């Protein structure tokens, strides 16, 4: 037998357990069916017990087994279950090419969506066949939890289907113990992604700079070393680019440093840096009013880094990792930075401010330089909801990837393909560098509309020494993204699963 696993979520608590394939007993029985094929393996025996003609029933319901399709049969004859659900698994598996983890996560998401629409009851899910490995079932579990996520803590009146009941799900598999172990290994990344979603969804009046830093500080209980630098420390160190963004706000800036030391003592860490603008009004170069409420999510990069560090600590990762988040608010006021100002960054580079709404790169410029100079990392990856231009270029299916190192870029792309958090590499080059040349300073903080995401990356490259570096522009995928099988909410938590997978490849 396997073991019980509790997944906290709303509206219900998910109580999962693994169990043998034989003799499932539950109010709801779930079988997966490949596209264009009848139930196979253990599912075939359960279907046969109903005495129904599969081709006739499936044909009348236009059920073809496509991913996400559901065939719902109430009070099926021959079964103890009061409801039988057939879920489409998509194309039949090719033994030479196993089903990707993201596809298994989608299966779990579609299952969660269906179960949440039904009267609560215990559930038995049959998962067999050579493709239903412990790791694959763990991905299904991850998708189930992520689709089950809701952020409704501020709703006074709950929806009718919201209860405090526990949804008990038994996963009937060939090897319950191994599957339970795989699920337990996968859950920390899911928890980190849920944390990132919570942070992004939180309203800006309750999650300011101080509150965000406090949430990160709480993770010291997991074994992380957490250090928080405030206004005076940042001024003394000379992070004037970061400070220039915060100077118009009543909320003080913070640089939060989270360290996980799970690798070889003294080994250079992997560094991850996140943009944490808790609200971005655009400053003096103020944004249009329409849609400005979405700018509570302009800290999506910092949320992802925080979620990643939570995941690494929870699973006791065998790697040295440092996560830094620059947490500020960009507001217009009498003390705000102005177009035409020139600031000197921590690196000594002078920056002409031509657009106060190009603020995230100022935060990252100092945070990246600080990370490299203090920690001498093996590599550094930054995440930021940096430009609207990346959404125009790539939509919401891929995040933009910029890198000065081909191997680093390849590893990130590969991790994205495994997790379903896909990246598309974008160019860098001298031609784009010319767009950020300044008449009065070393560089200016915006190259204008043409190639806006590229020139933003070129700006960041000015603050990278010889360290392998990658920049992930996640503005099109981190928030307000289209609903998917694993996300029915506003914030996706993009980046946590990707980077957790990436870190695994470097573990000792």
QUIZIPE-V489252 format. One record per helix or strand of 2 or more residues. SS is the DSSP state (A for helix, B for strand). FROM is the first residue (numbers start at 1). LEN is the number of residues. If there is no record, write none. Layout:
# QUIZIPE-V489252
SS,FROM,LEN
SS,FROM,LEN
This chain:
# QUIZIPE-V489252
B,4,4
B,13,8
B,28,6
A,42,9
A,54,7
B,70,5
B,83,6
A,101,16
B,123,4
A,134,15
B,166,8
A,176,26
A,209,14
B,225,5
A,231,7
A,240,7
B,254,8
B,270,11
A,292,6
A,300,15
B,320,11
B,342,3
B,350,3
A,360,16
B,379,6
A,388,7
B,399,5
A,406,14
B,423,3
A,430,7
B,443,2
A,452,10
B,468,6
A,496,9
